[in-house]
Amino acid sequence: EVQLVESGGGWVQPGGSLRLSCAASGFTFSSYEMNWVRQAPGKGLEWVSYITSSGKTIYNADSVKGRFTISRDNAKNSLYLQMNSLRAEDTAVYYCARGDCSVGCYVSSWGQGTLVTVSS
Amino acid sequence: EIVLTQSPATLSLSPGERATLSCRASQSVSNYLAWYQQKPGQAPRLLIYDASNRATGIPARFSGSGSGTDFTLTISSLEPEDFAVYYCQQRTSWPPMYTFGQGTKLESK
């Protein structure tokens, strides 16, 4: 069974930093592209960041460029999101999301999410 | 950037009725479209990928159709557990950006 378990969320002041982790199990982690997707309270889904299976290529949404960095450790079956210069509008549940591509690409598995609250 | 627009924003129906949810893309996405279901306090769940393929374990009452810019998610006969928020999604090849629609809330009448 595919499992994605996020950790590292919490409360942080504006301008602060936080590092999210995602522990993957039940599949060959090193074979899949991974993403972070977030959802602000009462709002829709927003894709945040993408990383290829090897970790060599990353891409971020404009809203977090220059502030967030996605990375992975395939030996540890883990995905990370380093979040710096946090703003109130970054408050959201952050989901670790496994990408799959057949004809198109989609999220086949989601973690349960970890809540990040940015507030003074 | 491709924009996905879902309609209606809210759909009020009764169990046993047929639900039809729409998703329109600002430019052609071929059949590269997926649908997700999200219940309160839960992560989204993949329902449909490549416009019309049901994901593993998804009941046959869920079906997807469309190509190009216009897509439809149909629930043939609503069960009580189907009342939730539904999102459509596409991803460009490069840059690898995922885009979600704003969601349709399916509520019980």
Interface residues (C-beta under 8 A of the other chain):
Chain A: E33 N35 V37 G44 L45 E46 W47 Y50 Y59 A61 Y95 G99 D100 S102 V103 G104 C105 Y106 V107 S108 S109 W110 G111 Q112 G113
Chain B: V29 S30 N31 Y32 L33 A34 Y36 Q38 A43 P44 R45 L46 Y49 D50 A51 N53 A55 Y87 Q89 Q90 R91 P95 P96 M97 Y98 T99 F100 G101 Q102 G103
